[in-house]
Amino acid sequence: MHNKMYTLITGASEGLGKSFALECAMRNMNLVLVALPDSGLNELADFIRRNFPVSVITLERDLTEPLSCEGLLSEIQNQDLHLQVLINNAGIGSTIPFAEGTVELYERQIRLNVLATTIITRLFLENLERNTPSYILNVGSMASFFFLQRKEVYGATKSYIHFFSRSLRKGVIRDGIHVSVLCPGGINTNLSVILLNRKLGWLSKLAVMNPEQVAAVAMAGLFKGKAVIVPGVINNIFMVLDRLLPEFVKARITSYGMKNLKVDDRYKRLLMSETAISIAEGKMA
Ligand SMILES: NC(=O)c1ccc[n+]([C@@H]2O[C@H](COP(=O)([O-])OP(=O)(O)OC[C@H]3O[C@@H](n4cnc5c(N)ncnc54)[C@H](OP(=O)(O)O)[C@@H]3O)[C@@H](O)[C@H]2O)c1
């Protein structure tokens, strides 16, 4: 029996999730890291254990599998772990014309981005309630604020995360649980996103951030109790413009931006994450 407090991070093997793991380790927070099997999670955990005075537990799970979130809860209960922070980061992105995405891709995107986030939050609520003040950080996206071609499903999953987080915040604050939603713009996390970010217009390119910067801003915002965290000065200017500009002007700007993402066929594969490619090729059910 121990009274250590833990932070659970989903999708922690790569990209933003990995930066969250390192940011939390720097803050001396004990970690439960969750990602797909064979994703390099154990190597990351070893690195953190060697360099920071924190406990790290790894759980390899495909969160789109039925009952995987319940399995995660059982593991945490069996090990009697006390959670104080939950970071729902795992998510599948894609930037392709709607008709080019497979049914399997959209199904998996909705299962991971929407269902897993909701179920994990519900299942771990009692644990968080016992360790207040406690915190939930849901990773949304700036795509949740705009109507974007090529991101129809992704943007809609992130709008769900936005509404879910802000509504939940109202209900659980009286129990001592603080909920924030992180809405980043482009982040140079993995090869597909880096390539995509290179194709953006100059202003959007300027707004692209590194995952370490985003993780640091997000954790600071979470502990300050911010409802919505939009990292980066330029992204915040976009948000102000969003409130000021009339709808038809915004529609023209966003559709111009997305249409101009003309990608050479050779690179089309890269505009889907590795996971999305595996799904499209039928390697993942
Ligand atoms: N990158 C951006 O520009 C950007 C912008 C706004 C918001 N976001 C959001 O930020 C979050 C992280 O994005 P990222 O760019 O860092 O993504 P990423 O580099 O593709 O990393 C995603 C993480 O989630 C894990 N994961 C994927 N499918 C999973 C599953 N079924 N079960 C468990 N774990 C799974 C991955 O494990 P594997 O390594 O094994 O695949 C990886 O650790 C996402 O929610 C994304 O929507 C990203």
The ligand as an SDF file (V2000), in Angstrom:
LIG
                    3D

 48 52  0  0  0  0  0  0  0  0999 V2000
    0.0840   17.1060  -34.2200 N   0  0  0  0  0  0  0  0  0  0  0  0
   -0.7590   18.1280  -34.3420 C   0  0  0  0  0  0  0  0  0  0  0  0
   -0.5690   19.0210  -35.1970 O   0  0  0  0  0  0  0  0  0  0  0  0
   -1.9560   18.2160  -33.4450 C   0  0  0  0  0  0  0  0  0  0  0  0
   -2.6860   19.4040  -33.4420 C   0  0  0  0  0  0  0  0  0  0  0  0
   -3.7860   19.5110  -32.6080 C   0  0  0  0  0  0  0  0  0  0  0  0
   -4.1500   18.4460  -31.7870 C   0  0  0  0  0  0  0  0  0  0  0  0
   -3.4070   17.3010  -31.8070 N   0  0  0  0  0  0  0  0  0  0  0  0
   -3.8430   16.2090  -30.9250 C   0  0  0  0  0  0  0  0  0  0  0  0
   -2.7780   15.8700  -30.0470 O   0  0  0  0  0  0  0  0  0  0  0  0
   -2.8760   14.4870  -29.6920 C   0  0  0  0  0  0  0  0  0  0  0  0
   -1.5430   13.8190  -29.9570 C   0  0  0  0  0  0  0  0  0  0  0  0
   -1.2550   13.9640  -31.3350 O   0  0  0  0  0  0  0  0  0  0  0  0
    0.1910   13.6240  -31.9450 P   0  0  0  0  0  0  0  0  0  0  0  0
    0.3520   14.4630  -33.1590 O   0  0  0  0  0  0  0  0  0  0  0  0
    1.2060   13.6700  -30.8750 O   0  0  0  0  0  0  0  0  0  0  0  0
   -0.0750   12.1170  -32.4230 O   0  0  0  0  0  0  0  0  0  0  0  0
    0.9660   10.9120  -32.6730 P   0  0  0  0  0  0  0  0  0  0  0  0
    2.3600   11.4380  -32.8440 O   0  0  0  0  0  0  0  0  0  0  0  0
    0.3690   10.0820  -33.7790 O   0  0  0  0  0  0  0  0  0  0  0  0
    0.8680   10.1230  -31.3090 O   0  0  0  0  0  0  0  0  0  0  0  0
   -0.3600    9.5480  -30.9420 C   0  0  0  0  0  0  0  0  0  0  0  0
   -0.1370    8.6770  -29.7330 C   0  0  0  0  0  0  0  0  0  0  0  0
   -1.3490    7.9420  -29.4930 O   0  0  0  0  0  0  0  0  0  0  0  0
   -1.0600    6.5610  -29.5040 C   0  0  0  0  0  0  0  0  0  0  0  0
   -2.1580    5.8030  -30.0560 N   0  0  0  0  0  0  0  0  0  0  0  0
   -2.6200    5.7950  -31.3320 C   0  0  0  0  0  0  0  0  0  0  0  0
   -3.6510    4.9330  -31.4460 N   0  0  0  0  0  0  0  0  0  0  0  0
   -3.8170    4.3820  -30.2200 C   0  0  0  0  0  0  0  0  0  0  0  0
   -4.7060    3.4150  -29.6840 C   0  0  0  0  0  0  0  0  0  0  0  0
   -5.6240    2.8250  -30.4620 N   0  0  0  0  0  0  0  0  0  0  0  0
   -4.6260    3.0650  -28.3870 N   0  0  0  0  0  0  0  0  0  0  0  0
   -3.6790    3.6350  -27.5930 C   0  0  0  0  0  0  0  0  0  0  0  0
   -2.8110    4.5670  -28.0290 N   0  0  0  0  0  0  0  0  0  0  0  0
   -2.8770    4.9250  -29.3280 C   0  0  0  0  0  0  0  0  0  0  0  0
    0.1640    6.4200  -30.3890 C   0  0  0  0  0  0  0  0  0  0  0  0
    0.8160    5.1940  -30.1370 O   0  0  0  0  0  0  0  0  0  0  0  0
    1.7640    4.6010  -31.3400 P   0  0  0  0  0  0  0  0  0  0  0  0
    3.0380    5.3790  -31.2680 O   0  0  0  0  0  0  0  0  0  0  0  0
    1.9440    3.1730  -31.0080 O   0  0  0  0  0  0  0  0  0  0  0  0
    1.0160    4.7910  -32.6390 O   0  0  0  0  0  0  0  0  0  0  0  0
    0.9630    7.6350  -29.9310 C   0  0  0  0  0  0  0  0  0  0  0  0
    1.5740    7.4070  -28.6890 O   0  0  0  0  0  0  0  0  0  0  0  0
   -4.0120   13.8970  -30.5190 C   0  0  0  0  0  0  0  0  0  0  0  0
   -5.1980   13.8380  -29.7410 O   0  0  0  0  0  0  0  0  0  0  0  0
   -4.1660   14.9020  -31.6570 C   0  0  0  0  0  0  0  0  0  0  0  0
   -5.4620   14.9080  -32.1920 O   0  0  0  0  0  0  0  0  0  0  0  0
   -2.3180   17.1500  -32.6140 C   0  0  0  0  0  0  0  0  0  0  0  0
  1  2  1  0
  2  3  2  0
  2  4  1  0
  4  5  1  0
  4 48  2  0
  5  6  2  0
  6  7  1  0
  7  8  2  0
  8  9  1  0
  8 48  1  0
  9 10  1  0
  9 46  1  0
 10 11  1  0
 11 12  1  0
 11 44  1  0
 12 13  1  0
 13 14  1  0
 14 15  2  0
 14 16  1  0
 14 17  1  0
 17 18  1  0
 18 19  2  0
 18 20  1  0
 18 21  1  0
 21 22  1  0
 22 23  1  0
 23 24  1  0
 23 42  1  0
 24 25  1  0
 25 26  1  0
 25 36  1  0
 26 27  1  0
 26 35  1  0
 27 28  2  0
 28 29  1  0
 29 30  1  0
 29 35  2  0
 30 31  1  0
 30 32  2  0
 32 33  1  0
 33 34  2  0
 34 35  1  0
 36 37  1  0
 36 42  1  0
 37 38  1  0
 38 39  2  0
 38 40  1  0
 38 41  1  0
 42 43  1  0
 44 45  1  0
 44 46  1  0
 46 47  1  0
M  CHG  2   8   1  16  -1
M  END
$$$$
